[in-house]
Amino acid sequence: MTRKQQEDVLNYRNDLFFKYTLSREDEGSIFARNTIIERVTGIRVKESTVMNPNLDPKTIGKKRLF
């Protein structure tokens, strides 16, 4: 992997979709969020809360949109 490719993979400007979909408190978002946490960590999730669910308008323009 070249340095440019590695920067694209690790660049957190690409998290807009995840923050938008996983920070909501509807049943689908909670299920998806808990499933990702369980699969990645192996820890069974009873409850999860997004500490900063707000999308800051100043940073949205800096994020990549797909």
N, CA, C and O atoms as a GROMACS GRO file, in nm:
protein
  264
    1MET      N    1   0.085  -0.118   0.000
    1MET     CA    2   0.000   0.000   0.000
    1MET      C    3   0.089   0.124   0.000
    1MET      O    4   0.181   0.135   0.081
    2THR      N    5   0.061   0.214  -0.089
    2THR     CA    6   0.140   0.337  -0.094
    2THR      C    7   0.097   0.432   0.017
    2THR      O    8  -0.009   0.416   0.076
    3ARG      N    9   0.181   0.531   0.043
    3ARG     CA   10   0.150   0.627   0.149
    3ARG      C   11   0.018   0.700   0.121
    3ARG      O   12  -0.060   0.723   0.213
    4LYS      N   13  -0.007   0.736  -0.003
    4LYS     CA   14  -0.130   0.807  -0.039
    4LYS      C   15  -0.253   0.720  -0.008
    4LYS      O   16  -0.350   0.769   0.048
    5GLN      N   17  -0.248   0.594  -0.046
    5GLN     CA   18  -0.360   0.504  -0.018
    5GLN      C   19  -0.382   0.489   0.132
    5GLN      O   20  -0.496   0.488   0.178
    6GLN      N   21  -0.275   0.478   0.208
    6GLN     CA   22  -0.286   0.462   0.352
    6GLN      C   23  -0.351   0.586   0.414
    6GLN      O   24  -0.434   0.573   0.504
    7GLU      N   25  -0.315   0.705   0.369
    7GLU     CA   26  -0.376   0.827   0.421
    7GLU      C   27  -0.525   0.830   0.392
    7GLU      O   28  -0.603   0.873   0.477
    8ASP      N   29  -0.566   0.785   0.274
    8ASP     CA   30  -0.708   0.783   0.240
    8ASP      C   31  -0.785   0.687   0.330
    8ASP      O   32  -0.897   0.717   0.371
    9VAL      N   33  -0.726   0.573   0.361
    9VAL     CA   34  -0.792   0.474   0.445
    9VAL      C   35  -0.807   0.526   0.588
    9VAL      O   36  -0.911   0.505   0.650
   10LEU      N   37  -0.707   0.594   0.640
   10LEU     CA   38  -0.706   0.639   0.778
   10LEU      C   39  -0.761   0.779   0.798
   10LEU      O   40  -0.765   0.828   0.911
   11ASN      N   41  -0.803   0.844   0.693
   11ASN     CA   42  -0.846   0.982   0.702
   11ASN      C   43  -0.988   0.988   0.759
   11ASN      O   44  -1.081   0.931   0.702
   12TYR      N   45  -1.005   1.057   0.871
   12TYR     CA   46  -1.134   1.062   0.938
   12TYR      C   47  -1.232   1.162   0.877
   12TYR      O   48  -1.341   1.181   0.931
   13ARG      N   49  -1.196   1.225   0.768
   13ARG     CA   50  -1.292   1.311   0.698
   13ARG      C   51  -1.403   1.228   0.636
   13ARG      O   52  -1.507   1.283   0.598
   14ASN      N   53  -1.384   1.099   0.624
   14ASN     CA   54  -1.480   1.012   0.557
   14ASN      C   55  -1.588   0.957   0.651
   14ASN      O   56  -1.663   0.868   0.611
   15ASP      N   57  -1.599   1.008   0.773
   15ASP     CA   58  -1.690   0.949   0.870
   15ASP      C   59  -1.830   1.010   0.870
   15ASP      O   60  -1.911   0.975   0.956
   16LEU      N   61  -1.862   1.099   0.777
   16LEU     CA   62  -1.992   1.166   0.777
   16LEU      C   63  -2.107   1.066   0.768
   16LEU      O   64  -2.203   1.077   0.844
   17PHE      N   65  -2.098   0.970   0.680
   17PHE     CA   66  -2.204   0.870   0.666
   17PHE      C   67  -2.223   0.793   0.795
   17PHE      O   68  -2.336   0.774   0.841
   18PHE      N   69  -2.113   0.750   0.855
   18PHE     CA   70  -2.123   0.670   0.977
   18PHE      C   71  -2.180   0.753   1.092
   18PHE      O   72  -2.265   0.704   1.168
   19LYS      N   73  -2.136   0.874   1.106
   19LYS     CA   74  -2.186   0.960   1.214
   19LYS      C   75  -2.335   0.987   1.194
   19LYS      O   76  -2.413   0.983   1.289
   20TYR      N   77  -2.374   1.014   1.072
   20TYR     CA   78  -2.515   1.044   1.044
   20TYR      C   79  -2.603   0.922   1.071
   20TYR      O   80  -2.708   0.935   1.134
   21THR      N   81  -2.562   0.806   1.026
   21THR     CA   82  -2.648   0.688   1.038
   21THR      C   83  -2.640   0.620   1.174
   21THR      O   84  -2.741   0.570   1.223
   22LEU      N   85  -2.524   0.619   1.236
   22LEU     CA   86  -2.509   0.544   1.360
   22LEU      C   87  -2.533   0.625   1.486
   22LEU      O   88  -2.544   0.568   1.594
   23SER      N   89  -2.542   0.757   1.477
   23SER     CA   90  -2.559   0.838   1.597
   23SER      C   91  -2.706   0.861   1.632
   23SER      O   92  -2.736   0.913   1.740
   24ARG      N   93  -2.795   0.823   1.544
   24ARG     CA   94  -2.937   0.842   1.574
   24ARG      C   95  -2.983   0.738   1.676
   24ARG      O   96  -2.919   0.635   1.693
   25GLU      N   97  -3.093   0.766   1.742
   25GLU     CA   98  -3.143   0.676   1.845
   25GLU      C   99  -3.264   0.595   1.799
   25GLU      O  100  -3.348   0.558   1.880
   26ASP      N  101  -3.272   0.566   1.669
   26ASP     CA  102  -3.379   0.479   1.622
   26ASP      C  103  -3.332   0.334   1.630
   26ASP      O  104  -3.213   0.307   1.645
   27GLU      N  105  -3.425   0.242   1.619
   27GLU     CA  106  -3.396   0.100   1.638
   27GLU      C  107  -3.288   0.048   1.542
   27GLU      O  108  -3.201  -0.028   1.583
   28GLY      N  109  -3.294   0.088   1.417
   28GLY     CA  110  -3.197   0.042   1.318
   28GLY      C  111  -3.056   0.091   1.346
   28GLY      O  112  -2.960   0.015   1.333
   29SER      N  113  -3.043   0.217   1.385
   29SER     CA  114  -2.911   0.273   1.416
   29SER      C  115  -2.850   0.207   1.538
   29SER      O  116  -2.732   0.174   1.540
   30ILE      N  117  -2.932   0.188   1.641
   30ILE     CA  118  -2.882   0.124   1.764
   30ILE      C  119  -2.837  -0.018   1.734
   30ILE      O  120  -2.731  -0.061   1.780
   31PHE      N  121  -2.918  -0.092   1.657
   31PHE     CA  122  -2.881  -0.230   1.622
   31PHE      C  123  -2.751  -0.234   1.543
   31PHE      O  124  -2.662  -0.314   1.574
   32ALA      N  125  -2.738  -0.148   1.441
   32ALA     CA  126  -2.616  -0.146   1.359
   32ALA      C  127  -2.494  -0.108   1.443
   32ALA      O  128  -2.390  -0.172   1.431
   33ARG      N  129  -2.507  -0.006   1.526
   33ARG     CA  130  -2.397   0.040   1.610
   33ARG      C  131  -2.352  -0.071   1.706
   33ARG      O  132  -2.233  -0.098   1.719
   34ASN      N  133  -2.448  -0.134   1.773
   34ASN     CA  134  -2.414  -0.239   1.868
   34ASN      C  135  -2.354  -0.361   1.798
   34ASN      O  136  -2.263  -0.424   1.852
   35THR      N  137  -2.405  -0.394   1.681
   35THR     CA  138  -2.351  -0.508   1.605
   35THR      C  139  -2.206  -0.482   1.564
   35THR      O  140  -2.123  -0.572   1.576
   36ILE      N  141  -2.176  -0.363   1.517
   36ILE     CA  142  -2.038  -0.330   1.479
   36ILE      C  143  -1.946  -0.341   1.600
   36ILE      O  144  -1.838  -0.399   1.590
   37ILE      N  145  -1.988  -0.286   1.713
   37ILE     CA  146  -1.905  -0.292   1.834
   37ILE      C  147  -1.882  -0.437   1.876
   37ILE      O  148  -1.769  -0.474   1.909
   38GLU      N  149  -1.987  -0.519   1.874
   38GLU     CA  150  -1.974  -0.659   1.914
   38GLU      C  151  -1.882  -0.736   1.820
   38GLU      O  152  -1.799  -0.814   1.866
   39ARG      N  153  -1.896  -0.716   1.690
   39ARG     CA  154  -1.814  -0.790   1.594
   39ARG      C  155  -1.667  -0.749   1.599
   39ARG      O  156  -1.579  -0.832   1.582
   40VAL      N  157  -1.641  -0.621   1.623
   40VAL     CA  158  -1.503  -0.573   1.625
   40VAL      C  159  -1.434  -0.607   1.756
   40VAL      O  160  -1.318  -0.648   1.756
   41THR      N  161  -1.504  -0.591   1.868
   41THR     CA  162  -1.440  -0.609   1.999
   41THR      C  163  -1.467  -0.744   2.062
   41THR      O  164  -1.390  -0.789   2.147
   42GLY      N  165  -1.575  -0.811   2.022
   42GLY     CA  166  -1.612  -0.936   2.086
   42GLY      C  167  -1.686  -0.916   2.218
   42GLY      O  168  -1.715  -1.012   2.288
   43ILE      N  169  -1.716  -0.791   2.252
   43ILE     CA  170  -1.784  -0.758   2.377
   43ILE      C  171  -1.934  -0.747   2.349
   43ILE      O  172  -1.976  -0.677   2.257
   44ARG      N  173  -2.014  -0.818   2.429
   44ARG     CA  174  -2.160  -0.811   2.413
   44ARG      C  175  -2.209  -0.675   2.464
   44ARG      O  176  -2.182  -0.637   2.578
   45VAL      N  177  -2.281  -0.604   2.379
   45VAL     CA  178  -2.327  -0.469   2.411
   45VAL      C  179  -2.470  -0.475   2.464
   45VAL      O  180  -2.559  -0.529   2.400
   46LYS      N  181  -2.489  -0.419   2.583
   46LYS     CA  182  -2.624  -0.408   2.640
   46LYS      C  183  -2.687  -0.275   2.603
   46LYS      O  184  -2.807  -0.267   2.576
   47GLU      N  185  -2.606  -0.170   2.603
   47GLU     CA  186  -2.655  -0.036   2.575
   47GLU      C  187  -2.539   0.047   2.520
   47GLU      O  188  -2.426   0.033   2.566
   48SER      N  189  -2.568   0.133   2.425
   48SER     CA  190  -2.464   0.222   2.372
   48SER      C  191  -2.522   0.362   2.354
   48SER      O  192  -2.640   0.379   2.323
   49THR      N  193  -2.438   0.460   2.373
   49THR     CA  194  -2.477   0.600   2.358
   49THR      C  195  -2.368   0.673   2.282
   49THR      O  196  -2.250   0.658   2.313
   50VAL      N  197  -2.406   0.751   2.184
   50VAL     CA  198  -2.311   0.834   2.111
   50VAL      C  199  -2.293   0.963   2.191
   50VAL      O  200  -2.390   1.035   2.216
   51MET      N  201  -2.170   0.991   2.230
   51MET     CA  202  -2.142   1.105   2.317
   51MET      C  203  -2.157   1.239   2.245
   51MET      O  204  -2.196   1.338   2.307
   52ASN      N  205  -2.128   1.244   2.116
   52ASN     CA  206  -2.139   1.369   2.041
   52ASN      C  207  -2.212   1.341   1.908
   52ASN      O  208  -2.147   1.324   1.805
   53PRO      N  209  -2.344   1.335   1.912
   53PRO     CA  210  -2.418   1.300   1.791
   53PRO      C  211  -2.437   1.416   1.693
   53PRO      O  212  -2.488   1.396   1.583
   54ASN      N  213  -2.397   1.536   1.730
   54ASN     CA  214  -2.419   1.653   1.646
   54ASN      C  215  -2.321   1.660   1.530
   54ASN      O  216  -2.201   1.634   1.546
   55LEU      N  217  -2.373   1.695   1.414
   55LEU     CA  218  -2.289   1.718   1.297
   55LEU      C  219  -2.258   1.867   1.292
   55LEU      O  220  -2.348   1.948   1.268
   56ASP      N  221  -2.135   1.904   1.313
   56ASP     CA  222  -2.094   2.044   1.316
   56ASP      C  223  -2.091   2.099   1.173
   56ASP      O  224  -2.016   2.050   1.090
   57PRO      N  225  -2.172   2.201   1.143
   57PRO     CA  226  -2.177   2.256   1.007
   57PRO      C  227  -2.041   2.305   0.957
   57PRO      O  228  -2.017   2.304   0.836
   58LYS      N  229  -1.952   2.347   1.047
   58LYS     CA  230  -1.820   2.395   1.005
   58LYS      C  231  -1.733   2.283   0.951
   58LYS      O  232  -1.646   2.307   0.868
   59THR      N  233  -1.755   2.159   0.998
   59THR     CA  234  -1.670   2.049   0.952
   59THR      C  235  -1.734   1.966   0.842
   59THR      O  236  -1.665   1.888   0.776
   60ILE      N  237  -1.864   1.980   0.821
   60ILE     CA  238  -1.930   1.901   0.716
   60ILE      C  239  -1.869   1.930   0.580
   60ILE      O  240  -1.850   1.838   0.500
   61GLY      N  241  -1.838   2.055   0.550
   61GLY     CA  242  -1.778   2.091   0.422
   61GLY      C  243  -1.640   2.033   0.401
   61GLY      O  244  -1.596   2.021   0.287
   62LYS      N  245  -1.572   1.995   0.508
   62LYS     CA  246  -1.438   1.937   0.498
   62LYS      C  247  -1.443   1.787   0.477
   62LYS      O  248  -1.341   1.726   0.443
   63LYS      N  249  -1.558   1.727   0.496
   63LYS     CA  250  -1.571   1.582   0.483
   63LYS      C  251  -1.596   1.544   0.338
   63LYS      O  252  -1.654   1.621   0.261
   64ARG      N  253  -1.554   1.426   0.304
   64ARG     CA  254  -1.578   1.376   0.168
   64ARG      C  255  -1.716   1.316   0.162
   64ARG      O  256  -1.758   1.244   0.252
   65LEU      N  257  -1.786   1.345   0.056
   65LEU     CA  258  -1.918   1.287   0.034
   65LEU      C  259  -1.907   1.185  -0.077
   65LEU      O  260  -1.839   1.209  -0.177
   66PHE      N  261  -1.972   1.074  -0.060
   66PHE     CA  262  -1.964   0.966  -0.157
   66PHE      C  263  -2.084   0.970  -0.248
   66PHE      O  264  -2.097   0.886  -0.337
   0.00000   0.00000   0.00000
